[in-house]
Amino acid sequence: MEVVLKYFADFTETQLKQLSALKDLYSEWNEKINVISRKDMDNFYEHHVLHSLAIATKFEFTKDQQVIDLGCGGGFPGIPLAIFFPETQFHLVDSINKKLKVANEVAQSIQLQNVTVQHTRAEDIKTRKFDVVVTRAVAPLKDLWHWSKPLLKKNCTPGGLICLKGGDLSQEIFESNCKPRVWPIENIFTEPFFNEKYLLQVPY
């Protein structure tokens, strides 16, 4: 938790309680449904919560915006972002129902009022549009953009696809035919874990 407070200071008492509760909740659920590697649980706040909140260092989600977390797994980056932006609506989607169950139970346990979940694939969502798609290391950028584009409203601020990725992205970006904005997270957070991790935005 300290590693989060090192970079973010303006939490309300409610937000602090919600953030503090996350590790125990995920540890408890992880015993039943493995959504986070055991090794990663030792660095839970750095590897999962702070990593998710890298998005909040560059983008300000506003009241009543609709954000979809594509392939949310156990709830990252959606749940930390929903805590950070309590007036923004977050819709968490995954094709694996047991992971989604964890995300839903955690959101309910900390009384997040701005989170909904849906067990589906991105391409099966036909009736809703969102201001922003967020995602973390789910698939190549080419695929992410292919899935995201039909879900997005145009010309939103912030808008488009915002994703967290790692490694050498040059070939992946080239193959995507996208021109994303790219921020090295090691320039935002100094922990070695963030070396070669990146925040990308494909505007729409």
Secondary structure, DSSP 8 states (H G I E B T S, - for coil): -HHHHTT-----HHHHHHHHHHHHHHHHHHHHS--S-HHHHTTHIIIIIIHHHHHHHH----TT-EEEEET-TTTTTHHHHHHH-TTSEEEEEES-HHHHHHHHHHHHHTT-TTEEEEES-GGG--S--BSEEEEES-S-HHHHHHHHGGGB-SS-SS-EEEEEEES--HHHHHHHT---EEEEGGGT--SGGGTTEEEEEE--
